[in-house]
Amino acid sequence: MARMLRAGVFAGALAAATGESAGAAANPIRRVVSMLTLMQEKVAAEGKKEEELYHRFMCYCTTGTKDLEASISASETRIEQATAELKEAQAELEQLEQDLGGAAASREEAKAALAEAAALREKEAAAYAKESADHKTNIAALKKAIEALSKGMTGFLQTSSAAKLRQLTIDADLSAADRDILSAFLSTASTDRYAPQSGQITGILKQMKDTMEKDLAELTATEQEAIINFDALSAAKTKEIEASGAAIESKTERLGKVGLEIVALKEDVDDTSKSMADDKKFLADLDKNCATKKQEWEERSR
């Protein structure tokens, strides 16, 4: 503005000083006046343009500051949110690792219990097979002996059934009197000698058979109950193993996803922190540059 005023005064003075000789040298003077007028208009236009640029810059200072402040605020919010999400994800990861350890331990315990039960069941089944076979053999021998004595068959004492009875006399749970009677009977060469006592001997043998049949029935019932119990235990442990396996599979999958989420959240926090730091630095520079520009303009406009 000061330059425009000075240029106007200069042009007016020059026109007054040369007014008297305008008639003699009109053309050169008009050319000078025209040139100065153009210069004045150019200076005015440049001043106006410079003022327009200044106002645009100050407008940018205002809008740029607001944009940067909004960006910084959004970054702070995102960092706070991502940090909270990261903390939750890390807690979930820790819990998943604990759950996986527990599920794996439960599965191994169930497998061990099932293997132990199967081994015991196999042992029990083998013992039952032997005992039941022995009982059946003994019962069969007693039936033959009872039948032979009932029919008064001779030569029974020379049969394999008689040999089995001799062994039973030793092993069976008998009273001393019954054991002596049977031992004496089985030690003779012929059944004819004990014909008067055959009824008594047959009675002892029938009692032995009844006892063995009862024992066999109890053995069989115990075996059936053991089979049922094992089948129930096997089903329960198998179900437990399958459930633990499914839990391990699902938790392992989730563990992988949470691990990736943690990596992504850490990168998000890091990137957002860097971006916010850049915005803060740029805002500080912008504030400084805007203040400097405003001071310079005020000094030039005085």
HELIX and SHEET records of a PDB file:
HELIX    1   1 ALA A    2  ALA A   17  1                                  16    
HELIX    2   2 ALA A   26  LYS A  151  1                                 126    
HELIX    3   3 PHE A  156  GLN A  158  5                                   3    
HELIX    4   4 SER A  160  ASP A  171  1                                  12    
HELIX    5   5 ALA A  176  LEU A  186  1                                  11    
HELIX    6   6 THR A  191  GLN A  197  5                                   7    
HELIX    7   7 SER A  198  ARG A  300  1                                 103    
END                                                                             
